[in-house]
Amino acid sequence: MKLKKIIVIVLCSLLMVGCNNQTTKKTTTYTPTLKLFLKTSIKPVGQTMYVWGGGWNKADTAAGKEARQIGLSPRWKKFYQKQNANYDVSQTAYQIHDGLDCSGFVGWVTYNTMETKDGQPGYVKESGKQIQWFAKKGFGKVIQADAITTYHPGDLMANQDHIFIVLGQYKDGSLLIVHASVPGVQISGTPDINGNINSLAIQKATALMEKHYPEWCAKYPNHMVDYSYLTDYDQFVWNTKTFKDAKKIQKMKPSQILSFIY
């Protein structure tokens, strides 16, 4: 009888230990990274049209449904597939569920980096206010256009009319960027620091779009932006409080960024 009691006690003890182990599993804390931000930024490329108000709510006051959900909206690609080379953005204004505008795009990328579930407060504001708002949130710092000395992967560049994401800067001073700009979300390149349009960034943007998004390129072959992208935009630089890998990623060359993006 004593032996049976001992066996029963041991078995009960083992069961209790097993139960305790199941109920005390460690919960992992989600940590957003600049690497993820950059990888996320290219997901809508080549399949999302530029739509005024895209990414905003119906009242045009804050982030809309699509900019507060994880993943691409299936509706974006469906709308893109219906368009031809003569896409007229003036005819699709405020079809807010069909695509993204520039600040809606940046807000969507930020949400899909910072958040892990749908329906949380969004990150969309007018392009001229978005980076100031991010700075007030403690995400990083703003540098005025006339004080910029260098660019980093992941930087946000903004003025009253537009906002874009820097993927990298080449030795000729040209920037490889990703943005929502007519006709849609795409990778583009700036001229070099002297204004030459045969820049390294424009060459790379063209090569990337032709290789990875041939259908888009057949309709929309231009992957160059003008020189004002180097002169007329304030800069937002992420800090390590927001993205722990910020300093590491910000030191990378364009080729290193592209190697993990693709």
Residue, then its C-alpha position, 0 to 999 in steps of 0.5 A: m500500500k505504501l508503494k502505491k501511495i508513493i507512486v500516486i504522489v509522484l505521478c501527481s507531482l509530475l502532472m502538476v509540474g507539466c501543467n505549471n510549465q504550460t501556463t508559465k510559457k514566456t511571452t515574446t515581445y515584438t520588436p520592429t526593425l528598420k530592416l523590416f521597414l525596408k523589406t515591407s516598403i517594396k511589397p506594394v511595388g509594381q501592383t498598386m496604383y496611385v490614388w489621391g486619398g488612398g490609405w486615408n479614411k472617408a473623411d480624409t482626416a486619418a488612416g483608413k482601413e487599408a492603412r491599418q491592416i496587416g498585409l496588402s489589400p487584394r483590391w489594390k492588385k485587382f484595380y491595377q490589373k484593370q489599368n492600361a498605359n494611359y492611366d489617368v489619376s484625375q479620374t480615380a481621385y478619392q477611390i480610397h480603397d483602390g490604391l495609395d497616395c504618397s502619405g498613405f503608402v508611408g503610413w501603410v509601411t509604418y503600420n506594417t512594421m510597427e503593428t502586428k494586428d489590424g485596427q490599431p491607430g494608424y500613421v497617416k498624415e499629410s506629407g508636410k506634417q507626417i515626419q514632424w508628427f513622427a518626430k513628436k512621437g519620438f521615432g527620430k529627428v527631422i533635418q531641414a533641407d538646407a542642413i542635410t549632409t548625407y542620406h541613409p537607408g530608411d530615411l523619409m524625405a518630405n515636403q508639402d507635396h510629397i513624401f518618399i522613402v530612401l533605399g540608398q545613396y550612390k557615390d555619385g550622390s543620386l538616391l534610390i527611392v521607393h514611393a507612391s507617385v503617379p502612376g503608382v508605387q514604384i522604385s525610382g532614381t534621382p539625378d546625380i548631385n550635378g543633375n545628370i540623368n544618367s545616374l547610378a540610381i536611375q540605372k539601378a531603378t530601371a534595372l530593378m523594375e524591369k527585372h522584378y516587375p516586367e508587366w508594370c514596366a511594359k505599361y509605365p517605363n519611366h523610373m526617374v524623378d527630378y532634381s528637386y528630390l535632392t534639394d526640396y525635401d526635409q529629412f527624417v532619420w529613425n532612431t535606435k529607440t524605435f528601430k534597434d538596428a537603425k545604426k547598422i542599417q543606416k550604414m549599409k550601401p545600396s547593394q547591401i540593402l537590395s541583397f536582403i530586400y530581394 
